[in-house]
Amino acid sequence: MYLGIDLGTSEVKLLLLDSAGRIVGQAGAPLTVSRPQPLWAEQAPEDWWQATESAVARLRQDHAQAFAQVRAIGLSGQMHGAVLLGAQDQVLRPAILWNDGRSHAECAELTERAPGLHAVAGNLAMPGFTAPKLLWVRRHEPEVFAQIKTVLLPKDYLRLRLSGEKVSDPSDAAGTLWLDVAARDWSDDLLAACQLSRAQMPRLVESNQPSGVLRPELARAWGLGPEVVIAGGAGDNAASAIGIGAVGPGDGFISLGTSGVLFVVNDRYRPNPASAVHAFCHALPQRWHQMSVMLSAASCLKWFVQLSGAADEAALLRELAALPAESLHDAPIFLPYLAGERTPHNDPFAQGLFFGLNHQSTRALCAYAVLEGVAFGLADGLAALQEAGTEVTRLSLVGGGARSSLWAQLIADALGVEIVVHAGGEAGGALGAARLGWLAAGGDEAKVCTKPDIAARHLPEPQRHQRLQQRLQRYREIYQRLKPMPALAGAA
């Protein structure tokens, strides 16, 4: 058995995979995000560990015999978060997350300090990345910065608790702006621009290679053997790609989680930061990927469920499905920028909006607008990838949003590409993490990284695609017209 641990923003997910590639069991434990000030997003690393232990207990209870046979563990995690450790590996402050926008001023500072940033790191300096966060800490919390012995990414903090090892992998490290992405190694120049050094970074191993073993006392507590290998693991999106078999050039997927990601595999390093497209290392050696990212995706639906008083997401989607098709023409347009936006705007001050509300705007029509707005954000991401030279005709859909066939069809219609949903596709990074554990224990890539069976296909319908293009143009125009207006909060 192989255990995948996926540290998300809203949940820690665990998945058991057998040596035939079958999902045996899953468990999860929820997480919450603290927002003490506008633009801020933080979590306590200890909460990640407590959630992991809780999910392990649940998985052991439900699948005791299978869990006892775990021989390797793979890790997947939310990217870009800054976990700051002191001399005794104590956490110095809450982790600053990927969707935190406080370091916008430090992005300009980093770009000035490191003229080679775009060529070496392959990305624009954005508030979500790790490096600007450290410059913010240096400026605003100098007493914390002075104590930093190690900077870890979120999943790598879990690894430290699991194994005692300080290790990361190129796919996750590429999201720090400290990695030479072509060389798959730390860049001393980029680290120096933040007054950091290689000594404060974890060592790097490839995602499919061993990084250590489970601590003996933890193995005993969990009822496991003495030599449980822990794989290098990967950032959540690269892990999701492994989970759905997106390992060859041209393979791609959309992830509908808290954020929305459009991911395409490349056989070489192809940076194009001018269009806010990310160029990262993939979770297998000598492979890279391009990625567009929107900061709020399935989280928009969760937000609207709470705002509107719907019983839950499933009930709201049933209301939406009952709408006559012709009524959708009158739906408001929704800008999904609840946490600012990355691709293509690189705008931490972008804000969410319903435009076109009237007396006929029911909860169901607004729910449709939310799903449509996220689809339009993905369409913007696809356009940015196309400008960077990437063409796709079919994309897999993974993450929690993959459970909605209505949403999947809407995305197909908005993007004009075939969308396929795989059996188990909602497992996302947890499945990829388990597969990486399998590879680290000696598994063969051709056997491990297969594409799961297709559970559903969604072909774009030409008439709906044409109608949505008109609304997409209005969506883009609304953002451009509102962009000059100051944000309601956080602009100072």
Stockholm file with secondary structure:
# STOCKHOLM 1.0

chainA/1-492         MYLGIDLGTSEVKLLLLDSAGRIVGQAGAPLTVSRPQPLWAEQAPEDWWQATESAVARLRQDHAQAFAQVRAIGLSGQMHGAVLLGAQDQVLRPAILWNDGRSHAECAELTERAPGLHAVAGNLAMPGFTAPKLLWVRRHEPEVFAQIKTVLLPKDYLRLRLSGEKVSDPSDAAGTLWLDVAARDWSDDLLAACQLSRAQMPRLVESNQPSGVLRPELARAWGLGPEVVIAGGAGDNAASAIGIGAVGPGDGFISLGTSGVLFVVNDRYRPNPASAVHAFCHALPQRWHQMSVMLSAASCLKWFVQLSGAADEAALLRELAALPAESLHDAPIFLPYLAGERTPHNDPFAQGLFFGLNHQSTRALCAYAVLEGVAFGLADGLAALQEAGTEVTRLSLVGGGARSSLWAQLIADALGVEIVVHAGGEAGGALGAARLGWLAAGGDEAKVCTKPDIAARHLPEPQRHQRLQQRLQRYREIYQRLKPMPALAGAA
#=GR chainA/1-492 SS CEEEEEECSSEEEEEEECTTSCEEEEEEEECCCBCSSTTCCEECHHHHHHHHHHHHHHHHHHSHHHHTTCCEEEEEECSSCBEEECTTSCBCSCEECTTCCTTHHHHHHHHHHCTTHHHHHCSCCCTTSHHHHHHHHHHHCHHHHTTCSEEECHHHHHHHHHHSCCEECHHHHTTTTCEETTTTEECHHHHHTTTCCGGGSCEECCTTSEEEECCHHHHHHHTCCSCCEEECCEEHHHHHHHHTTCCSTTCEEEEESSSEEEEEEESSCCCCGGGTCEEEECSSTTCEEEEEEESCSHHHHHHHHHHHTCSCHHHHHHHHHTSCGGGGGGCCEEECCTTCBCTTTCBTTCCCEEESCCTTCCHHHHHHHHHHHHHHHHHHHHHHHHHTTCCCSEEEEESGGGGCHHHHHHHHHHHTSEEEEETTGGGTHHHHHHHHHHHHTTCCHHHHSCCCCEEEEECCCHHHHHHHHHHHHHHHHHHHHHTTSCCSSSCC
#=GC SS_cons         CEEEEEECSSEEEEEEECTTSCEEEEEEEECCCBCSSTTCCEECHHHHHHHHHHHHHHHHHHSHHHHTTCCEEEEEECSSCBEEECTTSCBCSCEECTTCCTTHHHHHHHHHHCTTHHHHHCSCCCTTSHHHHHHHHHHHCHHHHTTCSEEECHHHHHHHHHHSCCEECHHHHTTTTCEETTTTEECHHHHHTTTCCGGGSCEECCTTSEEEECCHHHHHHHTCCSCCEEECCEEHHHHHHHHTTCCSTTCEEEEESSSEEEEEEESSCCCCGGGTCEEEECSSTTCEEEEEEESCSHHHHHHHHHHHTCSCHHHHHHHHHTSCGGGGGGCCEEECCTTCBCTTTCBTTCCCEEESCCTTCCHHHHHHHHHHHHHHHHHHHHHHHHHTTCCCSEEEEESGGGGCHHHHHHHHHHHTSEEEEETTGGGTHHHHHHHHHHHHTTCCHHHHSCCCCEEEEECCCHHHHHHHHHHHHHHHHHHHHHTTSCCSSSCC
//
